Amino acid sequence: MCGLGIIIFTSIFDNFKECVGKEKYTDCTESELKYMPIDAPRTYISLIIIAITMCFCVFLPLLKCRTYNIGKWVPASLFAIIIASIWEHSISRPLMGIKTRTVGETCPIAGVWPKFHLPMISGDYNWNLTVIINYAIVICFVGFVENMLSL
């Protein structure tokens, strides 16, 4: 089983938590977050959107239109995100009146783009090289562990 897949799968469960009694999701602490009730319409809509995006991610690369392989030209995950966003903002919210939590509601997005600048490098090139090598070794071990978990 793929280790990264397990991590992503378990991280999805936090998206089914809601802040009960407070207006914003960011106002709650971890202990105040509760899972959405299974019979709530938001839960069903969230599960439908997840199912639609999973179907696109699995079946779009297999779809062939005449002689062209559509999945080869359009990344399936990008197409699934676009379709899920269109569903959410054109069907779920205006027609059904059911709002699922968006990224902007989960974590406020504010600020400006960072300005481009060249990094400040100290004159001690041995220190710079050891920092780079340390990070390279850590990244190699992460890749190694991921490969071992995928076997």
N, C-alpha and C positions, 0 to 999 in steps of 0.2 A: 504494500500500500504506500502511496506517496505521502511522505511526511509533511510537505508543504500543503497538500490537499487537506490533511487532517487539521492543520493549524487554521487554514482558511475556513473549513467547515465549522470548527468550534467557535471561531470569531463571529460568525453570522448570528449566533444565538443572542448576542447583545443587541442586535437590531430589533428584536422582538420585545425589548423592555421599554416601558414608558414611565414617565414621571407622574405619579398620582398625587393630586392635590396642589401642584405648582404649575404655573403658567408655562415656563420654559423647561426644556429637557436639561439644559445646562445648570439650572438652579438646584437640581437634586444631587444628593450624594449617592454613592454606590449602594448603600443600605436602603435608600428610599426608592430605588428603581424596582419595579415589579414587572413580571411578564404580562403581556397583553392577554386578556381572557380569550379562550379558544372560540367562544361564540360571538366575539365582536366582529363587525364587518371589516374593520381595519386589518384584522388578522387574516381574514379570507382574501382580501385584496392583495395584501403583501405576499401571501402564498401563491396566488395566481400570477403575480408579476414575477416571482422567482421561478415558477414553472415555465412561464413563457420565455424568460431569458435563458434558462437551461436548455429548452428545446431548440432555440436558435443557435446556441453554442454547440450543441451536439449535431444537429441536422443541417445547418447551413453549409458546412464544408462538404457535405455529401451531395448537396443540390447541384445538379448540372442543368444549364439552360442551353439547349441545342449542343453546341460543341464547347461552350465556355464553362469553366468551373467557377461559379460565383464565389465560393468560399476561398478561392485562391486570390481573388482580387480585393474582396472586402473582408477584413478580420471579423470573425463571428462574434467575438466579445464586443467590439465596437458597434456592430449592427444591433446586437441584443440590448446594449445600453441605450441606443437611440430609440428603439422600439418601446422599451420600458418607460423612457422619459415621455415619449409621445402619449402612451397609454395613460400615464399618471396625470399629465397636465391637460389632456384633451378629453379623457373619459372619466377617470376616477374622481378628480376634483370638481370639474364643472357639472357633469351630468349626474353623478351619483352622490356628490357632496361628501365623499369619504376622503379624508386626507391621510396619507401615510407620511411618516417622518422623512424629511429630506436631509441632505448633508448640511445645508445651511441652518436647519432647525436643530440638528444634533450638535454642531459646533459652529459658533458664529464666525463668519468669514469677513474679515476687515483688514485693511492695510493697503500697502502699495507694493508694486513689484520692486524687487531689489535692484539697486543700481549696479551696472557692470563696473568691475574694477579688477585690476590684476592683484593676485594674492601677495601679501607681504611675506617675503621669504627672508629669514635671518641669514647671516653670513656663515653660520655653522652648518655646512652641508652634510656632515656626518650625522648630526641630529635629525635633519630633514629626511635623510635616507633611512634611518632606523624607524622613524614614524611610518614612512611609506611601507617598509618591509613588514612591520608589525601588522598593519592593516591588511596587507596582502596575504599574510599567513592566516589571519583570522578568516578572511573571505575564502581562502582555500579550504580551511577546515569546515566552514559552513557548507560549501559545495560538496565536500567529501561526505559529511554526515547526511546531507540531503540525498546523495546518491545511494548511500547505504540503506536509508529508510525506504527508498523506492524499489529496492530489490525484492 
